[in-house]
Amino acid sequence: MGPTLPGRPRPAKAALPWANSPRAEPCQHADQRPDQPPQGGDQPKGRPGAARSLDRVNEPLSADGGLTLRRWRDSDLPAVRDAFNEPGMYAQFGTVLEEGRVDEAAAGRWIARHGERWEQGSAYSWAVTDGTGPGAALLGHVAVSNVNHVHDGGWVSYWTVGAARRRGVASAAVRALTAWCFTELGLFRLELGHRVDNEASCRVALAAGYAVEGRQRAKLRYGSVRHDVETHARLATD
C-alpha cells in the first residue's frame, strides 16, 4: 500500500497495483508497497546502507500449523499464475497488465523480480506451503520489503489463496517472518497496513502482534473511489 510516487502515471480505471483488492468479501491481504529509498532523517555513522545482503539464509522456515516458508522457485510458476488469477487477487500482482490477467510469462517475471530483490537485500519474499515435500501446496506469500538498515525497519505484506483463508495461515506465516526479521535481519521496527474495510487483514495483523498505530486518510484509490488505510507496527521489544 504505498503512496503514489511523484511522476508515476496512474491508470484511469485500474486500482493501484500494490493496493489491496477492493472486493467486498474479506481477503487476507496486507498491502504491498513499492520499493523506495530511505525517507530522510539522520543516518548514523558507521551503519550500513539501506540494503544489505545476507551471506547465507537458513531456509526453509517453519511456522505454526506445519507450514513452511521457503524461497520462490521457477517450478512455482503455474501456482503463482493461478493464485493471481483468483477473484480479487489481480491488484496484488505488483504491475498493471493490459489484458488484466497473469499469464505464465508474467508469473515468471514476478518470480524473477522477487529473486533479484532477495539477492540485492532490499526485500525477502517467501512462498508459504503446507509442508516441505515436492507436492506441498502453495497457500500464500509473505514478504518484508523496503528493508532499511539505517533505521532498522521494513514493510510486511502478505496474501493467501482462497483455499487457505480463515485457517490461520496468514497470521502464522507473518509471525514466522517477523521472528526471522528480528533475529536474522536485525530489524527493530516492522510496519504493515490495510484498507479500513479489510477486516480479515486486520485480524491477521493483530494475531501476529502488530498494534494499530493510526489511520491514513484517502491513501488508496480504486477507480474514482479513495480508501482510508489503517497502519500497524511491531517492534522487536514488543
Phi, psi and omega in degrees: 000062184277164175290161173286124184280143179302133176081358180274122180293144180243128177297145186289329186244335185278154174288156175303135191296336181264007185271162175295158174292140179276020179299148179284327181282156185297136174229133181272073180237137165253139186297140174276160184228135179294148179297134180220154173286166177305143184262099170058196176082163179288145176248110184300143178293147176080002179263149178292171183283194187289336179233138180214119182283145174277141178297323181204136178247122177282113178217156010280169173259149177258142177231164180305150177081016180075018181279156178232136173249125180217168177292153176289145181236158176300329181291350178279357188308309181299321181292322178295314178303312182293322181297315183284347177264005172289152178305132177084356185264344187302323183293344179275355188293322176108346174220158181263125177250135185299322183282349176076010176228154179261113178266184183295323179296316179294320178297322177296320178294323179298314179297316181296320181298318179291327175294320179296316181293327176299312181296327179284342182080015181266339180201147179231113184247136185235137168280138177254121182234168183269021177166191183250350184288167182297336180262012181297129184284144174285126180251336182174197186215140174219143185209155166240124180236182183051038181296123188232109181268008170279311180251004175061052181230170177197165182243124184261138175221160182198155169208159177229153175286161185305319184292344184259359184282153180064027178238005181079011182293310184297314182294321178295318180294320179293321177298317179294317178297318182299314179299319179296318180298320181287319186273321185264318179276341181073026179280160181244324184231128177241138182237156170205171180200164181204161173301147182293339179267006178264080185293327181296317179294325177296318179297321177299312182300314181294320180294335179270005176088018181265114183282145175292133181242336181174186183227129177254116187285133172051040185280326182253148179234129172240107186062242180259003183255133178255150184231140173285155181237136173261131182256146178230160175206155174223136179257156177298337181268358180291000000 
